[in-house]
Amino acid sequence: MKILVCISHVPDTTSKINFTDGDTKFDTNGVQFVINPNDEFGLTRAMWFKEKQAAVVHVASVGGPETEPTLRKALAIGADEAIRVNAVATDGFSVAKQLANVIKDGGYDLIIAGRESIDYNGGMVPGMIAKLTGSNFVNTCISLEVTGNEATAIREIDGGKETLSTSLPLVIGGQKGLVEESDLRIPNMRGIMQARSKPLTVREPIVLSAATKALCFEKPEPKGAVKLVTNVDDLIDLLHTEAKVI
């Protein structure tokens, strides 16, 4: 089985976020980047398939040279090969088109993507990849087993879970639950050393026009001052006169 794990290069949630050029561009200065958490769950599951079923695991990302440390980390975790599409990730459609082109050329059986990235939270890419490659698709996936050409997946739905049976090729949008957080892997020294010699291929992108454009970004308003209420009568008065909820 040949697996491609799609990797997003995203800001660490502890980083301070700012914007430049009139709030139209994300300011990367001083920001630490990591593997998108939903993708990391998928990468860990792919490592299980590699160890238990001798699967070949590749990782791919769309972005500039700044994304290569993130791809090297994925190689250090255990992926066999990395692919970087040398293009700016302008929107979900362009990312899906670039990755679909990689998938078609690579002949992958299973494509594992995160349900969404934690930077833009678009949640569009896995489904579009499935459509563009003619693959089956399971989103919000929290469990995946593959036997031969058949797969059994469990996904979260409103109010419960759904178990699905499908066939390869398959695209999943994975999330927390695909593996437990305690199973996530930290690169060890041996993995880091091996990653240096593993191939990281840079592909030139196919020519595309972005389908959407970000006009501006706006950070949430800062939280207001807290009022300490010492008795119920004052609380009721504030809820009535200021919050206007009663």
N, C-alpha and C positions, 0 to 999 in steps of 0.2 A: 504494500500500500504506500502510495506517495502522497504526502500531506504538505499543504502550504498553510502557514499561519500568518495572517495579515497583522502587521504591527503598526500601531500609531505611536508617534513620538510626541508625548504630551507633557505639559508643565506639571511638576509635583504640586499636589494640593496645598502644600505648606508655603509655596512661593507667593510673593506679593505681586499682584497683577496690576499692570498699568498699560496705557495705550498712548500712541503717538500720532502725529499728523492729523490733528483735529479729531482724535478718538476713532480713526479709521483703520489703524494698524496695531497689532499686538506688539508690545515692547518686550523683547526677549532679554534685555540687559539684566544680568543678575538672577535669571530664572534657571532653576535646575529642571532638567527634563528626565522623564522615566518612560518605561514601557506602560502603555495604557493598561490599567488594572484588569479590565475585561479581557484584553488580549493576553495578559499574563496567565489568567486562568486557562485560556485555550492552549497556550504554549505548554503549560504543565501537563494538560491532558494529552497533548501530542507526544510529550516525552514518555508517557505511560504506554502509548501505542508503539513507540520506538523500542522500548525495553521488552514489552510483552509479545509484540507481534512483528518485530523487526522492520517497522515502518521507516521510511526515509522522510525526514522532516526538513523542509525549507521554510525560511521566513522572508517576508517581503514588506517593503514600506515605500511610500511615495514621499519624496522630500530631497532636500539638498544634502551636502556633505555633513551638515550639523547633526543629521540623524544617525550617522554611522556608529557613534558610541552606543546608542540604544540597540542597534542591530548586533554589534559585537557582544553586548550583554546577552542577547538571545542566543548567540552562538556559544557563549560561555556556559549558558544553562544547559545546552546540549543539542541545539539545532545543527544540522549538517552543513547547511549552506545558506547564505543571505543574498537577497536581491534588493537593490535600491533603484527605484525609478527616479531618474534625475529631473524631477519636476516639482514646482510649487504646488502644494495641496490646496488649491483654491476653493473647492467645494466638494461635496459628497459625490456628485455625478462624475467629475473629472477623476477623482481618486478611484471610483469603481471601474471606470473605463480603462485606466492604466493597469489596475490589478487584473482585470478580466483578460487583458492582452497577455500578461505574464502567465496567467492560468492556462489559456489556450495553447500557448507555446510549450508549457511545461508538462501538460498531460497529467494534472493532479487528480487524484481520486476523492480527496477530502480537503475542503477548504474551511479553516477555522478562523473566524473573525470575531471580534468583540461585538456585543449587542450595540454598543455605542461608545464613542470616545468621550473622555471626561472634560475635553476642552470645549467642543461645540455641541456635544450631545445631540447630534443630528439623527442618529439611529437609522441612516438610509443605506449605508454602503453594503452590508451583507446581502440585503434583498436585491439590490441592483446588480451585484455581482452574479447572484443566482440567475437572474433574468438574462443578463448579457452572455452567460456561459451555458445556458440551457440546463442548469443543474437543479436538483431538488433543494428545498430550503426549509430549515427549521430555525425560528428565531426564539429568543429568550430561553436558550437551551441550558438545562442544569444537569443533564446526564447524557452520556453518549457511549454506546457499545457498538462495535463493528465486527461482524463475522463474515468473512469472505466478501461478497458484494452487497451484503445486507446490513443495514444499520437500524438500531433501536435508540430512539431519543426521547427524553422527557423534557417538556418545556413548561414554564410557568404560564398560567392563564388567570384571568380574574377569578378569584375565589378558590383556586386549586391548581392542579397539575394535569397535564395531558401526555399520554404515552403514544408515540408514533412509530410506525414501522415504515422504512423507506429503503431506497437503494442508492448506491453510488453511481455517478458523482453527486456529492452532497455539499452544500454550503450551510454552515451553522452560524448563528449569532450567539456566542457564548456569554456567560456571565457568572457571577458568584454562585457557587453550587456545582458548577461543572467539575471543580475540585474544591476541597476545603482550603481555607486560607492557610491552615497549618501545613498543607502539602506544597505550597509555593516554594520554589527553589531559589536559593541564593548562590550565585556563582562561587565556586571554590577556586583555589589557586591553580589546580590542575586544569579545570575548565577554562580559566582565563588564559593560561598558557596555550592550550589547544586552540582557542578561538583565534589566536594570532595567525595561525596557519590555515584556517578554514577559508574557503573562497567567499568573498563578498563582491558580487558582480554588480556593476553599475550599467543600467540600461538607459538608453535615451528614450524619452517619452514619445508616444504617438501624438500627432498634432490635434489639439482639441480647443474648443472655445468653452469657457466656463458658462454653466447654465444659470448660476446665481452670482450675486455680488454683495458683499457686506458693505452697507452704507455707513454705519457707525456702530460703536460699542458704548455701553453705558454701565457703569458699576452700580450696584445697589446703594441706596441712600444709607448713610451711617445711622446706626441705632441711636434713638433719642435717649435723653437722660432718664434714669429710673427714679420713680417717686416711691418712697417708702411710706406705706400706709399702716397705721398702728391700730385702727379700729374699723369695725364693719361699716359704721355710718359714713365715714370718710370714703371708704371704698365704693359704697353704693352711689355717693354723690359724684365721684369721679367717673364712674361708669356711665352715669346719666348725663353729666354736663360736658365731659371732655371726650370720652370714647364714644358716647351716644349709642351704646348697645342695649340700653334698657330705657 
